[in-house]
Amino acid sequence: MSNTQLKTVLSGFILLWLCHVAFTVQVSNKVINGRVTTIARAQYMAQLWDANGFFCGGSLISTTHVLTAAHCVKGKQRSAIRVHLGTSTLSQNGTVRSVARAFIPKIFNTRTSRMDVAVLKLSQAVSGTNIQTIGLCNSRMRTGLRLQLYGWGTLSENSDQSSNNLRTVTVPVFNRAICKRRYRNSIKLTRTMFCAGIPGGADSCFGDSGGPAVFNNRVCGIVSFGAGCGRPGITSVYTSVPMSSQIVAMSETRFKTVLLALFFIWLSHRRAFAATATDKVVNGVRTTISRAPFMVQLKYSGSFFCGGTLISSTHVLTAAHCIKGRVRSRIRAHVGTGTLSRAGTVRRISRAFIPSIYNSNTKRKDVAVLKLASAVNGTNIASVGLCNTRIRPGLRMRLYGWGTTSESSSQSSNVLRTEVIPVFRKAVCKRRYRNIQTLTRSMFCAGVPGRKDSCYGDSGGPLIHNNTVCGIVSFVVIVFKISPSPEGKTQCTQAPTCVTVHYSNGYCGPPFTQFKEGLHTHFSQSSQIVAMSATHFKTVLFALIFIWLSHRTGLAAEATDKVVNGVRTTISRAPFMVQLKYSGSFFCGGTLISSTHVLTAAHCIKGRVRSRIRAHVGTGTLSRAGTVRRISRAFIPSIYNENTKRKDVAVLKLARAVNGTNIASIGLCDTRLTPGLRLRLYGWGTRSESSSQSSNVLRTEVIPVFRKAVCKRRYQNIQTLTRSMFCAGVPGRKDSCYGDSGGPLIHNNTVCGIVSFGNGCARPYYPGVYTSVPMVRRFINRALAQ
């Protein structure tokens, strides 16, 4: 940004600030080592709520605006958010307003956490007792400066209970150079961030996100992310309000002068905010289909989802993660068109081939071949050959796609884009990803870190060299440590030029921990490319084509899930078992706990459209519908998020009661889950980690509770185990697996556990991890009462 532009932004910012326009700050749960305070001492404090409850804090910076963290708001439906002001406690509503508009910097994304700030415009002005705005800070965040932190966040990293009362603590600004060194292996600290807290002492925690750090009655910082809470040797990270104000234009106000200034800023710097997202090759240029007549658009039920390459008149090469779990009959291949809005020549898919060795965890051999229903030909349609070039560092390849131009974008480019990117040195790339993802022989890295890359929507598309396809856009990996609330305190840990896995339902998960959900619920999107090497794959690809031309079945077409080393059973022995299907496809299990309620895992439900979910009861096979019910309501703990996996429980209310043959509810467990206690597991999950075929029949297995202390040590570098979790299984032998998620662990005809996650399936050394029903029983009972 030039000095002139900066002065313009600063001038507008000062005008907005003088007129009391500001951003909202979100806070949740409790402040570590703080004390209870009242709203009278912090009348600018705001609570952010949605249908699932309280999730973040905020700061009233004008009578119509709230300042908060971008990660609290991004991805949420604005119409579902309510702002509560003038109250010290979560149990009292205070003055409530809906949100008319939400502003998030376009530059923000959850991977870098840069510019983690948002402004919410309230539906109408607020006033009254204990409601007062706060000004914006212009103080330098020097080491030792003492800031006052406010919030309703948890008291400790292992806690999952929000404070009903507002709490406060004083935290000093921490030495920036030391903080940067301590975070160097997890995230890059930018100019818009500063560190504060006392390592091992005073700190913010889960649920404090969005809340303010105050100095001289002005908001100087916004709670953003951290490595746990109050850990020795490290502090939390905050968004710097003074630094952010130099970059981000402010939201509208009622004042004419400010409106004019804002309008000018918006015209000059409109890229500062994201109103709608776009999808393109990052830093690429537009091109035409005549320059890349081999390019294929893959659409699912009419919506673009991945790219592909025409390698013969009847075959398309793409990524396995694009196809696995999708219903083949809904996929269409569009060729001969460079824009998404024009159909071009359209073909159905007659067959789809995916290597049986592929799974979404190792991402090994992320390649698929689609056979078209009929051959394609015509203008701007031409196949491309397979590469036999050695993929050496520095080799320049041309990337094509309709993917996003930035990680924070979500709108596909209507036009085809292209960019030339170099192959990245494999040894360096492997070191940078060593704590994130194992790179195999069938993968290579390419791009210019921080500048040139593929992005969401480019998956399955080609990397071209000498008019041959040498690579397939595959995946990227991100690790989050977010607060217990759905949009809580966030830390995104990544290695430089890291690879990030993005899921189609919006989830992002740790690289070595996988939810045991049906594999069809996830698909990777590309960003920092790990492209599949067509050189390594040439033999495999020709073998695929040969197999498919010979009508053999060596490749997996769809995913399936079974209990590892279990035995078949019937629904008459488990009449409480529920199949959950999404748009007709099975994805998770559940347990009937009343004639109108199903117990399952939160990760199965979060991010899904409730109206597309159906509960099937009274049937032990996936091919038989049984009794089917819609879902009228879904309850998920506000403290749950996909990264910490705390309280991975959900309750679904059925549209109507169920009854009949092989339908019976089961009670909730109050048994203490002691090591060695034998529990019975039921589900339709895969038999092994490498399997991709759901069991058509219900299966069961008896597994013992695993010693918690030992399990915590084994998972210490993978996932923090909380009080609401327990471990069970026989490592290397008996376990739940993909697709068993949400299903029950039964003892004495009561449900004691819910299948949650694990490090693979039945791996030596690792048992599975389950949600403890006794520990979440209060939430379940509240849901049943509603």
N, C-alpha and C positions, 0 to 999 in steps of 0.2 A: 504494500500500500504506500502511495507517495505521500510526502509531507502535506501537500495540498488536500489530498483525499482525507488524510488523518485529521487535519484541522477542521474540515467540513463535518466529519463524524463527531469530533469532540465538541464543536459548536452546537450541533444538533443535540448531542447528549446533554450538554449543560443546560440548554433551554428546556429539554424534557425533564431534567432533574429538578430545575427551579420550579417547574409546574407540578412537581410531585408525581411524575410518571415514573413507574419503576417496575421491576420484575418481582414475581412472587417467589417465595422460598418454601420448600417442602421439608417437613421433618417427620420422623416416626420413631416410635418406641421410647427408649430411655438413653440418657447421657451417662457414660461410664464415669463412676466416682464423682457424680454430681449431687445436687441436692434439689429437693422439691421447691418450686417457686410458684407464683401466681401470675395470671394473665395481666394483672394490674401493673406488673413490673416489665412486661413485654407485650404491650397491647397491639403490636404489629404482627404477632404470631398467627399463622394460619394453619389449619389442618386440611389435608386433601383426602377426600373419600371417593370411593366408587361403590359399585354394587356388592363387592366383596368386603368392604369395610375400609378403615383408615389405612393409607399406604405411604404418605409422605407429608413433609412439612412445607411451609412457605412463609414469605414475608410480605406484608402489605406495604407497597411503596407509593401507592396513591389510593384514592377512595375507590378506584375501579380496576386496580392492577395488583397482581401478586407475582413476586419473584420466586422462582424455584429452580430445581435442577432439570436439565433437558432429559436425563435418563429416567426421571420420574414420570414424565409426560409422554415421551415418544412411544408410539405404538398403542396408546390408549385412545378410546373414543371420547372426544371432547364432551359429547352430550351426556356421558356417564359420570363425569367428574363433578363433585360438589365441593365448594370451599366453605369451611366453618371458621368463623371469627368470633372474638369476644368471649372465648371460653377457655378455662385452664385445663379442663378434663375431656377425655374422649367420650365419656358417658353423657355429656351435656352438649346439645347441638349448637347452642349459641345462635349467631346470625348466619344464615345459610344462603349462598348464592351459586347459581350455575355459571358455567364458563361460556362466554360468547365467542371468544377467539383465543387461540394458543399460538405463540410465536417461539420457534426453535431455530437457532442458527443453522444455516445449511451446512456449515463446516463441521457440525457436531456429528460424531458417530460413536457407538459404544465400544469400538475397538481401541481408539486412541483417547477417548474421553475429553478431547479438546473442546473448549467452549461449552462446558456442561452447564448451560444456563437456559432458562426458559421464562417467558412472561405470559401470564394468563390475564386476559381481560374479562372482568366480571360482567354478568348480565345487567347489573345495575349497581349504583354506588352504595357503599356501606357507611354507616355512622352509628353512634350510640355509645353506651357505657363500655369501657375497656376495649375500644376500637380506635386505633391511632396509627397513622402511617409513619414510616421511618425513612430517613434520607439515605442516599447512596454515598459510599465512602470515597475519599480521594487521598487517603493516607498511604504512604509507602509501607509495604508489608515487610518490615525489617525484622531480623532475628531478635527474638525476645519480646516483641510487642505482644501485650496480653489482650486476648480477645475473649468475649463472653459468648459461649455457645448455648443454644436453647434447642430443646426437642423432646419428643416422646419416645425416643429409641430405647433399645434393649440395654440392660445394665452390664451385660457380658456377651462375649461371642457365642457362648453356649446356651444363652437364654433365648426363648421364643415367645415371651410374654411382653406385650406392649405396656408401657406405663400409662395408667389412667390419668396421671398428673403430669403437668409440664415440669421439666427438670432443666437445670442449668449447671454449667461448670466453666471455670476459667482455664483457657489453654493458651500457651505461648506459641508464637510463630517459631518454627523449627528451622535450623540452619539448612538452607536450600542445597548447598553443595553436598552435604552429608546425605540429605534425603534423596537426592538424585542418584547417588551411588548405591543406596540401599534398594532403590526401585529399578536399578539399571537392567536387571534380568527379567523384569516383568512388564514395565511400561515406561515410555518416555515422558518425563515431566516437561510441559511446555510453558511458555511465558504466561499463559492464562491460569496457571496453577501455583499454589503454594502449600507448604506443609505446616501443620500445627498440631500440638498435643504434647503429652509427656509420655515417652515410650515406657510401656508397662504401667502407666497411670492414667491420668485424665485423657479422655478421647471421646470422639463420637462413635456411634455403632449402628447396627442394622436398624433402619427405620428413621434415622436422623436425616437421611438424604433430603436435600432441598432446603433444609433449615439454614438459618443465618449464623455467621460468626460476626459479632458486633463489637465496634470500638467507637467510643465517644458518641453513642446513640446513633450510629450509622452502620449499615450493613456493608461489611468489607469482604466477606467470604460466603460461599455456598457449599454446604457439605456435599462432597462428590463421591469419593471412593477411598478404600484403604485395604491393607493386608490384615484382615481380621479386625479385632477391636482391642485396644489397650495392650498389644503385644510388646514384649521387650524389644528394644532396638529399632522400632519403626513407628511412625506416626501416620495419621490419616492425611488425605489430600483434599484441598478445597479449591473451588473456582474463585479466582481473584476478581472481585467486582471492578476495582480500578482498571485492571488490565483488559477485562472484557469490554468495558465501556469505551475503550479506544477502537474496538473492532466492530462491535455489533450495533446496528441502528436500533432505535427504540420503537416500541409500539405506539399506536395513535393515541391522542388525547383530545380533550374538548376544546383546547385553546388554539385559537387561530394561528398565533405565531408559531406554536410548536407543530401544528399540522403542516404549515408551509415548510418548516425546517425538515420535518419528517419526510414530506413529499420529495424534497430535494435530495435528501439522503437516500431515499428509496430509489429514485431515478439513477443516482450516481453509484449506489452500492447495493442494488437489488439482489445481488447474488449472496448477500450476507444471510438471508433467510430462505428456508425451503418451504414453499407453499405447496408445490407438487413435485413429485420425484420424476427423474428420467433415467433411462437405462441405455448405456452406450459403452463401447470400449473406452477405458480410462485414458484420457489425453489422446484419443485417436481422431481420425478425420472421416468425414462422410465418403462413401464410395457408392458404386452402382453394382447391380447384379450382373451387368455385362462383364465386369472385371472379376467377378467371382461366381460364375454360373453353376458352380458345384454346391453353393450354400443352400441349406435346407432349414426352414422354420418348422419346429415341432409344436403343435398346439394340442391342448387337452381340453375337451369339451368347449372348444372355441377359443381358449386362452393360450397365448404363447408361453412356453415354459423353458425351452432349451433349443440350442442350435444343433446342426448336424451337417454331415458332408456326404454328397452323392458319390459313391465309389463304383457304382455300375448303374445301368438304367433301371434296375429294380432293387438296389440296395442302398441303405443309408448307414453311415458310421456315426455313432454318437457315444455318450458316456453311459455306463451301466446305472449310475445313480439317478440319471434322468428317467430311466425306464422302469427300474425295479419297483414293484409294488403298484404300478399304475395298471388300470384296466386297458388292455390293448385295443379293444374296440372303440375306445374314446379318443385314441390318438390319431391325428392326421398329420401328414407330411406335406408341407407347402413348398413348391420349388418354382424357379423362374420368376421370383419377385424379390425386390430389395426392400420392400416396405411391409410392415406388419398389417397395415390397413388394407392391403390388396391381397386377395387370396392366391393369385397365380394358379398354377396347376396343382390340384389337390389329390392325394392318394391315401387310402386306408392302409393299415398295417396288417399283412396276412400272418406274419410270424415275427417273433422277437427272440433274439439269442443273447444270453448273458452268461459269462463264464461261471461255472458252479463254484469256483474258488472265490468269487467276489463277495465281499460283505461290506456293509457300511462302516465297520469299525477299522479294519486294516486298510480299506480302500484299494486293495491290491487288484490289479487288472480291471480298472474302471473303464470298461469298453463294452459296447453293445452293437449288434448289427440288426437292422430292421429290414425285413423283406416287404417290399411294397406290393399291394394287391395287383397292380398292373404296371408295365413299364412306362417311363416318362421320357418325353422328347419334345423338342420345340425350341423357340427362341429363348436365349438366356438359360438354357438347361444343358449342362455338360458334366460328365463325371470326371474325377481326378484320380490319379494313381496313388499307390501306397509308397511311402518313403523307404529308401534303404541307405540313407545318409547317416553317417556317424554323428550323434548329437553331442558335439564338443562345445566347451565354453566359448562364448562370444559369437557362435553361429547365429546369424540374424534370420528370424522367421517372421512371417506376416500373419497376424492374428485378425480374424474376422468375427463379427458378432453384433447382436442387438442388445448387449448387456448394458448395465448402468455405467454412467461416467464417474460415479463416486460411490463409496461404500454407504453413504447416508441417503442415497437416492433409492427410489422404489418404483420408478416409472420407466417402462421399456422404451427404448428409442424406436421411433417409427421407421427410421432409415438404417440401413446397414452401415456399419462403421469398421474402420481398419486401423491397424497400427503395426509398426515393425518393432519387435522386441528381441533382445539377445538372450541366448541360453546362459543361465547363471551357473557358476561353478558348483558342482554337485557336493563336494566335500564341505564347502562353506555352508551351503544350504542345509545339509544334514546336521551340521553343528548348531545352526540357528534354530532348527526344529527339534533338537534332540529331546527336549522335555515336553514336546507337543505331539509329534507324530513321527512314526518310523517311516522313512522314505525307502521304498523298495527298488529293485532293479528296473521295474517297469515304470518308474516315475522319473521325471526330470524337472528342474526349476527354470523359469524364464521370466524376464521382466526387468524393469529398472526400479528398484525399491523406492517408493515415495513418489514416482513419476509415471511410469508406464506399466500397465497391467490390464488383465481382464477383470470383469466384475460380475455381479449377480445377473443371471440371464445369459451369460456367455457360455455356460456349461455345455459340454457336448460339441462345441464348435471346434474348428481346426486351427492348427498352426501349420502354415504352408512354407515349403522351401523347394525351389526349382519345380514348381507346379505339381508337387506331390504333398500329401498330407503326412506330416511327421509327428504331430502331437494332437492330443484331445484335451480340451480344458476340463480339468477334473475337480479339484477341491481346494479349500482353504480351512484353517483351524483356529478357533478362538476359545479362550478360557475365561470365564467370568467368576467373580466372587461378589454376588449382589446381595443386598439386604433381604431379610426374610419377607418383607412386603413385596408385592408384585413389581413395584418400581422403586426399590429401595436403594440403599447406599451401594454404589457400584465400583468394583475394580475389574478392569479388563487386563488380564496378564497375557503378554505375547512376546515372542522372541522377535528380533529384527527380521524383516521380510518374512514374517510368519505366515503360515498357511491357515486359513480359517474355514471351519465347517459351518455352513448355514443351512438351516432346515426349512422346509417348505411351510411349516406351521409357525415359523417365527422363533423357534427355539434355537439356542446356541448352547452346546454342551461341552463339558470337559473332554479332552481327547481320549482319556483312558477309561472313562466311566460312561457306560451306555445304559439308558433306560431300557428295560426289558419289554419294550413295546413292539408291536408288529412293525417289521422293517418297512412296510409300505408307507408309514407315516413320515418318513424322512427322505429328503434328497439334498445332496450337497450342491451349493452354488459356488462359482469360482471367484477368486479375487487375486491373491498374490500367486500366480499360477504354479500349481504342481501339475504339469501336463503329462499325459500318458505318452510314453515313447513308442511311436509307431515302428521304430527300428526294432525294439525288443518285441513288438507285438506282431511283426509281419508274419512270422510263422503261425502265431496264434490266429491271426485274422484269416489267413488262407485256410487254416484248419476249420475255423468257424464256418466259413463260406462252404467248404467242402461238406462239413457235417450237415449244414442246413440244406444244401442242394441234394444230399443223400437221404434227407428226411430222418435223420437220427435225432436222439434226444439227450445228448450229453450236456446240454446247457440248461440252466434253470430259467424258467420263465416268470414265476411268481414266488413271493415269499410265504413261508409257513412257519408256524411256531408250535413246539411241543415241550412238555416237561422232560428235562434231561434224565434219562434212565428210568422213566416212570413206566406205568402199565396202563392199559386201557381200562376205562370204567364206564359206567352208564349214568345217565342223568337221574335215574331213580335213586342212586346212591348219593347224589349231590344235587337235590332239587333246588338248592339255593343258587346254583351257578347261573351266571348271566353272560351272554355274549354281547359286546358293544360293537356296533357296526357304523361306519361313517360313509355316507353315500353308497351304502350297500356292501362295503368291504369291511371285514372283521379287522379290528385293530387292538382291542384290549378285552380283558375279562372284568368281572364284577361279581358282587355278592348281594343277593336279595335279603335286606335286613328288616323289611316290613312289606306289606302288600303294595306299597306305593313308593318305596325307596331302595336305591341301589348304592352300595358302597364300592368305591373304586379308588384309583390313584389320581392325584391332581394332575400329574404330568400327562395322563391320558386325555384329560379334558381341556386343560388350559390351551387357549389359542384356537380351539375348534369352534365352528359355528353350531350352536346348540340345536338348531332346527334340522341339521343333517344327521344327527345322532339317533340311532334306534337301539333299544334294549330288547334282546331276544331271550325269552325264558322258556323253560319246559322242553328244551332240546339239548341233546348231547353232541350233536353233529353240526358243523358249520354249514352243510349243504341243505339243512332243513330249518325253516324259519322259526317254527315253534310259535309261541305267543309274542307278538310284537307290540311295543309301546313307544310313543314319542316321549321326549323329555320336556317337562314343563318348566323346571327350574334346575339350576346347577349351583352347588355351594362348594367353594374352594377357600381355604384359610387365606386371609390377607397376607399372612406372614410367609406363605409359600412362594418360592421361586425355583426355577429349573437348575440353578447353579448350586445353591446350598442344599436343595432337596429337603429342607426341613418341612415337616408336616405334609408329606406327600399323600394327601388324602382328599377325597371329594365325595360328596353325597349328591346323587341325582334323584330328583322327584319325578316320578312317572306321571304321564298325563291322566292315566286311569289305573285303578287297582288291578292286580293280576291274581288269578286263581285257576285251579284246574289240576289235571294229572301232571305229576312230576314238577309241581311248583310249590315251594314252601320256603318261608323266610327262616333266618337263623339269628340267634342272639349274639350280643356283643360280649367279648371275653373280659373277665376281670382277673384272670390267672396271672401270677407273676412269671415272667418269661425267664426262667432260670436255665443255665447251661445244661444241655442234655435233654431238656424237655422235648418230647417227640411231637411234631406237628404234621398234619397232612396237607399237602399242597395239591391244588387242582388247576388245570389250565389246558389251553390249546396251543401252547408255545412250542418253539423249535426244540428238537432233541439235542442239538449241538450248536455251538457257536457258528460253525461254517454252513449250517443248514439254512435254507431259505423257503421251505415249504411248510405252511401251517398244517397242523394235524386236523383232519376232518372230524376226528373223534376226541372226546374228552379224555384226558389222561391224569393220573394221580401218582404221588410218591410221598413216602414218609421221610421227613428230614429232621435232624435234631437242631435245637438252638445252639449256636456257636458262642464260645466265650467272648464277651464284649471287649475286654481289655486286649486280647490277642488280635481280634478283628480290627480294632482301632489302629493298632501298630501296623498291621498289614496294609491298611488303607491310608496311612498317614500322608503319603505323597500323592494320593489320588483324590480323596474326599474326606472332609471332616465329618465324623459320625456324631450325631446329636442325641439327646435324650429320647427323642421320638422315634429312634431307629434301633433295630436289633439285627443280628446276623444269624443265618441258619443255612444248613446244608452240609454236605461232606465234600470238601475241596477235592477236585479232580474226579468226582464220581456223581454226586447227587446235587441238583441245583434246579432253579427255575431258569428260563431263557427268554429270548425275544418273543413277544406276543403274550407272555404270561402276566405282563404288567396289569395291575389292578385286581388280579385274582386273589383269593384268600389262602391263609394258612389256618387250619382248623384244629381245635383241641376241645374235646368233650362237647362236641356239637355247638361250639361257639367260634366266631371268627376272631382270631388273635393277632393276625398280621395281614398286611397288604403287600403284594409284590411291588418293589420300588425300583431298585437298580442293582448293578453288579459290575465287576471287572471281567467282562466276557461272560461265559457260561461254563460252569463246572471246571474252571481252570485250577490247576494245582495251586495251593496256597490261599486261594480266595473263595470264601463263601459268598452267598448272595446277601443283599441288604433289604430289609423289610421295614415298613412303617408299623410301629407298635400301636395296636388298637387301644389298649388300656391307656396309653399316653395321649391319645387324641380323642378319647371318648367324650370329653366335654364338648368339643367342636361337633362331633357327630350328633350328640343329643340336642344341641342347639339347632342344628339343621333339621332334625326330625320334628322339632317343635314348631317350625315355621310353615 
